[in-house]
């Protein structure tokens, strides 16, 4: 069973997702001057919707594992920058 805060999060995510879909259909996505993503507020709304959908997808797909990825930079032997990702897994 979901706690009340998670239920409210789902409700608002559905509302904002539907709003984004309707505005994208009405204004177009990005190609013309009055398109959806050309407005700063709509871009903010779209970013929030995408982050919400990704977080819920991760929560549903990986319910018992907390995944934390940390990006480290280091210098390679030839002086180039090397990126490595260290993943920490822990069960809840």
C-alpha positions in Angstrom: 0.0 0.0 0.0 1.3 3.4 -0.9 1.6 6.1 1.8 -0.5 9.3 1.3 2.5 11.3 0.1 3.2 8.8 -2.7 -0.5 8.8 -3.7 -0.5 12.6 -4.0 2.8 12.4 -6.0 1.2 10.1 -8.5 -1.9 12.2 -8.8 0.1 15.4 -9.4 2.4 13.6 -11.9 -0.6 12.4 -13.9 -2.1 15.9 -13.9 1.1 17.6 -15.0 1.8 14.8 -17.6 -1.6 15.3 -19.1 -1.1 19.1 -19.1 2.2 18.7 -20.9 0.7 16.3 -23.5 -2.2 18.7 -24.2 0.1 21.7 -24.6 2.5 19.8 -26.8 -0.4 18.8 -29.1 -1.7 22.4 -29.1 1.6 24.3 -29.5 3.9 21.8 -31.1 7.0 20.5 -29.4 10.0 22.6 -30.4 10.1 23.6 -34.1 8.3 26.9 -34.5 8.6 30.2 -32.6 5.6 29.6 -30.2 6.4 25.9 -29.5 6.0 24.3 -26.1 9.7 24.0 -25.2 10.5 27.5 -26.3 8.8 28.9 -23.2 10.9 28.9 -20.1 7.9 27.9 -17.8 6.9 25.1 -20.1 10.5 23.9 -20.3 10.5 23.8 -16.5 7.2 21.9 -16.4 8.5 19.4 -18.9 11.7 18.9 -17.0 9.7 18.2 -13.8 7.4 15.8 -15.5 10.4 13.9 -17.0 12.2 13.7 -13.7 9.0 12.5 -12.0 8.4 9.8 -14.6 12.0 8.6 -14.4 12.0 8.5 -10.6 8.8 6.5 -10.5 10.0 4.2 -13.2 13.2 3.5 -11.2 11.2 3.0 -8.0 8.9 0.5 -9.8 11.7 -1.4 -11.6 14.1 -1.5 -8.7 11.9 -1.5 -5.6 14.4 -3.1 -3.2 17.7 -1.7 -4.3 19.0 1.8 -3.8 21.3 2.7 -6.7 23.7 5.5 -6.3 26.1 6.4 -9.1 29.0 8.7 -8.4 31.1 10.1 -11.2 34.8 10.4 -10.5 37.4 12.1 -12.6 41.1 11.1 -12.6 44.1 11.8 -14.7 45.2 9.0 -17.0 48.9 8.1 -17.5 49.0 10.3 -20.6 47.4 13.3 -18.9 44.0 12.8 -20.3 40.9 13.0 -18.0 39.4 9.6 -17.3 35.8 9.3 -16.1 34.8 6.3 -14.1 31.4 5.5 -12.5 31.3 3.8 -9.2 28.0 2.3 -8.3 27.0 1.6 -4.7 24.2 -0.9 -4.2 22.4 -1.3 -0.9 19.2 -3.0 0.0 16.5 -1.0 1.9 
